[in-house]
């Protein structure tokens, strides 16, 4: 039987170089049953993030926030590639189930980590 495990992807922490928050264009809706839902608009990845994924959130600068909230079409913040900093983080950061287990059932994580330790390597 062929091994169908996917290669592990390196997660990254992405922030602005100046430390200010990243602001995204998004939509939200309150449904008749009270359910709240939201979506973040995406666009083609810029040069800084293209190696991570082909799409990225539509990052807004101050002028873009005003335009978006006024109902105008959003535009990607100027020079976003030069203003982003990408930091590789532990592979564990990209495993939501593992994070949940660490919080809720830490005793069960030991076996999982033992089985995955060879795959996590030095990024663990």
N, C-alpha and C positions, 0 to 999 in steps of 0.2 A: 504494500500500500504506500503510495507516494506521501512524503511529508508536506503538508499544506500549511505549515506555520509561516506566517508573514514575518519578514525581517522587522526588527524593532526600529521604530523611528525615533530620532533624537528630538525631544521636546525643547522649546526655547522660551525664555522669558523675554518679552519685547516691551521696551519702554522708550519714552522720548529722552533724548540726550540731556535736555535741561531739567528733567525730573517732573515736568508738569504732566497732568493726566492725559491719556489718549482719549479723544472724544470721537465717537462714531455716529454716523447717520443711522437712524433706526425708526422702526414703526412699532406701535403697540395698539392693542384692541382689548376692550372689555366686552365679552360675549354675553348674550342674554342670560345664560346660567351663572354669570358672575366670574367665569373663568377669565383670567388675564393671560394674554399671550403677547409675545414680542418677537421681533426679528431685527437683525443687524444687516444693513445693506453691505454688499461686497462689490469689489471691482477687480480688475486685473492686478496681479501683484506687481509691485514696483521692483526695481533692481535689487534692493536690499533684502526683500523677502521672497523673491521668485524661486530661489533654491530650496525654500521650505515648502512652498505650495503655489499653485497657479493663481489663486485668488487671495484677497486680503480684505479686512473690513474697510469701509469707506471712512478714512480718518479725516476729520474736519479740523481746520484751524479756526481762530476766532471769527473771521469773516464768513467762513463756511457755516459755522453754527448759526449765526444771525440769518444767513440766506436760507438754510434748511428750516429753521423754525418760522420763517416768514412765508414758507410755501414755495420757495424757489428751488430749482434743481441743485442738488448737492454736487460739489466738486472736491476732488482729493486735495488735501492741504498741499500748499506749495512746498517744494523741497522735502517731501516726507522721507525720501530715502536718506538724505543727509541728516535728518533729525531723529532717526530711529537707532536704537542700540539693541542688539540681539545677544542674549546670554544663553549658552547651552546649560540646561539644568539636568538633574538626575532623571534617569528613565522612569523612576517611580512616580515622578510628577505627572507623567502621561498615562497613568493607570488609575482611573477613577474608582474602579472596584477595589483595588488594593487600598486606596486612601480610605474608602468607606470601611473596609475590614479592619484597618488599623485603628479606627475610631471605635467601631462597634463590637468587634470580635477579635481583639488582639491575639488571643490564644490560638486562633485558627490560622493566623498569618504565618506562623513559624514554618509549617509544612509547605505552604505556597512559596515562601521565600527560598526555602531549601531547594525546591524543584526548579525555581527560576534562576538561582544564583549563577549558574553557568552562562545563561543568556544575558544577564545584566552586566556582567564583567565589572570593569572599574568605574562605570557610571552609577553603580548602585548607591 
